[in-house]
Amino acid sequence: MKLAPDEQTALNELAHRSRWITPDTTIMSLSSAGEGNMNIVLRGRLSNGGSLIFKQSLPFVARYPQIAAPVERLQSEALFYETIRSIPALVESTPHILGFDADSHILCMSDLGPAADYLFVYQQQTDFDTLRPTLVTLLQWLSRLHAVPVHAGNESRLSNEQMRQLNHEHIFDLPWRPENGLEYSEPVAETADALQQNESLRSAITRLGDIYLGRAEADSGRQLLHGDFYPGSWVRDSSDRVMVIDPEFCFCGAPEFDVGVFCAHLTFAGFEQTEISDLLASYGPPPGFSLGLTRQFAAAEVIRRILGVARLPLHVDERQLVEWLTWAAAIMEANISGMDA
């Protein structure tokens, strides 16, 4: 079955069969739970007055149907939730999972209510000091996640290889192709051409991509990662708690990737690099953690979000985009020798 507002009967049958709802409860209506990116996400209103969220993966990206994506991605998300379920400090900041049906690729979870994500930070009108407590909470959550022990058997189950290949293409490959089929304004195009023709930068991005894919090891080892730790994956629920959602890109890898993505999006929010660096004191790193590698991943994410497909709702002019690209290139250049060492 495919999730749709008019598929109540089929979803009721699945929900009863999977024991997501009791026999005397019925899904009364289905409606959009917000603008999804990767998946179809619907809210089911129940006859007992409650509600649940139903999430389904299809063999393409919901927002970009022309982009193929592994349909098994929600199985990785379900495994992520299963892996952290014994750690209250992590579970209390994520939705409660009722179950996953592998045949229909549907994940059933608790409803966080009229939750709002943090994409508003890109408006660059958010005071850093106001947002700082939330960012500290998110970094502390991330450090606890990176400390989760993952047994060898589960590490292979959490490899999420196909999703990593998809993400690798869009972070470490497509933005760096001179003929990638994407359109840019003239000043951005000129900067993109300079980056794409820079052999040392291209070598550095290849090395970063190898670390992301697990073909090269970082000193910090392989930790459990969220895989997409940016403002669209952070929401404030009806109880005013900051929650973390959508770990479908999760895998075991270098923790610098998660932290780097986090830092990149605070850069897009207009925060100063000194503010971001000070904030990182709230993150408890694992042994071998590298700030240099973190900056490299942050730079790669900045470039990807400007020159790649998955662009952000940024309210800035072309001059600012060029400034960010130039900053990211300088960060990568400054850390190349450290990566090669």
Buried (B, 14 or more C-beta within 10 A) or exposed (E): BEBEEEBBEBBBEBBBEBEBBEEEBBBBEBEEBBEBBBBBBBBBBBEEEEBBBBBBBBEBBBEEEEBEBBBBBBBBBBBBBBBBEEBEEBBEBBBBBBBBBEEBBBBBBBBBEEBEBBBEBBEEEBEBEEBBEBBBBBBBBBBBBBBBEBEEEBBEBBBBBBBBEBBBBBBBBBBBEEEBEBEBEEBBBEBBEEBBEBEEBEEBBEBBBBBBBBEBEBEBBBBBBBBBBBBBBBBBBEEEEBBBBBBBBBBBBBBBBBBBBBBBBBBBBBBEBEBBEEBBEBBEBBEBBBBBBBBBBBBBBBBBBBBBBBEBEBEBEBEBBBEBBEBBBEBBBEBBEEBEE
